[in-house]
Amino acid sequence: MTTDLTPSGLRDVPVSDVQSSRKDFTSDQEVRWCPGCGDYIVLAAVQSFLPSLGLKRENIVFVSGIGCSSRFPYYLDTFGLHSIHGRAPAIATGLATSRADLNVWVVTGDGDALSIGGNHLIHAMRRNVNITILLFNNRIYGLTKGQYSPTSEPGKITKSTPAGSVDFPFNPVSLALGAEATFVARTVDSDRAHLTEVLTAAASHRGTALVEIYQNCPIFNDGAFDVLKDKDEAAARLVRLQHGEVVRIGDREWVHDAHAPNPSQAFEISRLDDGTMAQVPIGIFRQVSRPTYDDQVREQVHLAKSREGEGDLAALLAGRDHWTVAE
Amino acid sequence: MTKQVEQLEQVVIRFAGDSGDGMQLTGDRFTQETASFGNDLSTLPNFPAEIRAPAGTLVGVSSFQLHFADHDILTPGDTPNVLVAMNPAALRANISDLKPGATVIVDTHDFTDRNLKRAGYADNPLEDGSLDTFRLHAVNLTSLTVESVKAFGLSRKDAARAKNMFALGLLSWLYGRPVKSTEEFLTRRFATNPAVRDANLAAFHAGWYFGETTEGFAVSYQINPAPMKAGTYRNVSGNLALSYGLVAAGVRSGLPVFLGAYPITPASDILHELSKHKRFGVTTFQAEDEIAGIGAALGAAYGGSIGVTTTSGPGIALKSETIGLAVSLELPLVIIDVQRGGPSTGLPTKTEQSDLLQAMFGRNGEAPVPIVAPQSPTDCFDAALEAVRIAVAYRTPVMLLSDGYLANGSEPWHLPDIETLPLIDPGFATAPNHETESGDRAFWPYQREPQTLARPWAIPGTAGLEHRIGGLEKADGHGNISYEPANHDLMVRTRQAKVDRVADTIPPVEVDDPSGHAELLVLGWGSTYGPIGAACRRVRQLGLSIAQAHVRHLNPFPRDLGDVLRRYDKVILPEMNLGQLALLLRARYLVDVVGYNQVRGLPFTASELEEVLTTTLKEMSS
């Protein structure tokens, strides 16, 4: 059942020789999310967790798209790129492929990642680029003021669906598993310990790690995840996944194998939530090792250089079929 | 048998056949033989968008035209002196481009009732006298080929496939071409399949001997080498030269090149070519779509690579938002648009100067982008280096406008001395650049270099330069988000001023006016250089005066362009569009530039432009 999950996703990132703290990762920018937004909690968790990676701060890059969550990079004192709607995985792919020494994060939301940027998301996951994607799922469009999103529940009444949404939602974890992702996890903004545990595993995963974070929007979709936050309710509804440990639901029980090469069991688990949130699995669904796109691309470049030697430009330009005109 | 050898100054040959007949390959090989012989040359491939259109139909005809001469030439020629037609459709699709007296070599094998009908012939043109004005050689090339390769045990179908090499051998004899390069090529190409290799070599030789021995070809021709500047030469297409320019830019900057691209005609060959040059530190990324192609290139540029994306018009439309982001981020990025007929999917394999206005204005907001356009296949090399130079020096996306004619056309290239190629200094930021009020050192990502207005290129991994940038408006200097009205006005004007300052580093307009007193200026940009230049030569041979200038930098324009335009009584501007540069010039300089516009998916011919120019001159003098 054990799978070799080395090398670490952080293998080529330089390590810092000084101990850093949350303060070092906090930029001087005023945070501009609405009061009570779940993004604050995630930001605080990330700022507190990043020092534990022990990396050089200048080698960490956060890339985001458009949406409330995509303002995230402004608030971290790392390198940050706030790009355009849906395209962060594509930009991060180019960055991570060309720079093995960087720890690259993508911060995105349910609209950014699953609607306008759906194509880039699935292709990043199938390629297995060495990036960590934090997908903040609040099941609503916040920054455009309250339209339904690709994860909104059917029938949802919003500004753009006064008669109720007739869209059927994505289950982001199922989608990621279907897109050949090698690391898929879900966590909840309110559970800081769990969030940090999942982030730690995701950051050290070599390949694309997708972390869905249930995040509350207090303005346009308040309480979307309340049933998972109430202590008693949560105990009944949350299914906590730990690799190698027994999972019990009613009279069913099995040993969770996040390292299984076949994603079928992980997919089945992802379907436990039928949309009613009666059973909501959280934790790491899948964590397997597969050669990453960027490692293989760099390896091809490296091999070409070591086999054929560094390129000789004059020889390239002259080619095979050239001729000389004498004075 | 001794045959007569006739001396010619120049010849235009067109090979035409089904898109599966190997006409492009035949043309390429004849071009290579001609290049190594030392003629000046220019080529024009013309093929359908369909890979294998139904055999024997007009829509499936693929052709390759080659103009070669004992003197310096500028175009692939207006009308072929020789047409090689491999089937009835190829004959019918091309015959109307020939003038009486032209030579027509036809493979008679497919002139069956069925194929004649498929090509739209009611009667067999080989028999009905309709080709009487031409010098017709009706030869069953296919049967001769099959006969000549009998020894190699190929199926009849495979044997017949070597007919293009038979035709190549015949034409090679007819024009006294050196055959070594083709022999070597065939040996290399079919190294793993000896039977096919030997059959192609045999067919090629059989074609040569057929010309030498048969009485049907009484004369062969000699076209002396053209006088050329001393040096080493090779033949290159525009897409190949452009690819090499990008590799050279990597070498001359010391930076890795990262190409993010999605396959699209006629730009894909650049992706194919660059994917071969990993040893130069070139990375190619075939993206999931056009947007991801440029997105990844921009991500790589952010990380310190030379980020490049290649596409054609429809792809530019998809990349527009990311180009705008690059304008806002002020990062170096090279966007290569190999233009084709539009709008929409348009004419994928045909040329057009379709996208100047899209390159200029196709973004939201005030988003100026420098634009460079090569004027010939070989110039694509220098234009690529120039685009990278501007992108890096000014931290800006740069648009390079090639087109289908430049991309696939080829000409001899005088190889540059590597040491003379421009050096490109990335000039990465290495340390904080600002002192705060409290006396601390800080990094301001939008603090500019006073001369160029370029901002620092501060790549991740550089300690002390951690910063956040994005597509939201930034405050001048420290670069934090700012919605302040005066700041936005300043930033919009500054971004424009930065692009305007590129003009400080571009040369003045070169005007070719041998007489020194021309009253008519013919202006052009991009691939029209060849036909305009050829037309000007003809006009001057008639004893008339005309000035020619070609604009390489389309944004910003050279500083003296307005003065040059105003110097002439009349300015005429041929464009393969409805007047896109004319619109820009009229708006900018208030000069009454007159357009001559054709959008047929084909380059101008020198003779039509000669007609336009002489008519204009006549009108001016009357």
Interface residues (C-beta under 8 A of the other chain):
Chain A: P14 S27 Q29 K56 R57 E58 N59 I60 V61 V63 S64 I66 P73 Y74 L76 D77 T78 F79 G80 L81 H82 S83 I84 R87 A90 I91 A92 T93 G94 L95 A96 T97 S98 R99 D101 L102 N119 H120 H123 V297 R298 Q300 V301 L303 A304 K305 E308 G309 E310 G311 L313 A314 L316 L317 A318 G319 D321 H322 W323 T324 V325 A326 E327
Chain B: Q32 A35 S36 G38 S181 M228 K229 A230 G231 T232 Y233 R234 N235 Y244 V247 A248 V251 P256 F258 G260 H277 K278 R279 F280 G281 V282 T283 F285 A287 E288 D289 I291 A292 G295 A296 A297 L298 G299 A300 A301 Y302 G303 G304 S305 G307 E321 T322 G324 L325 L329 L415 P416 I418 P460 G461 T462 A463 G464 L465 E466 H467 R468 I469 G470 G471 L472 N480 I481
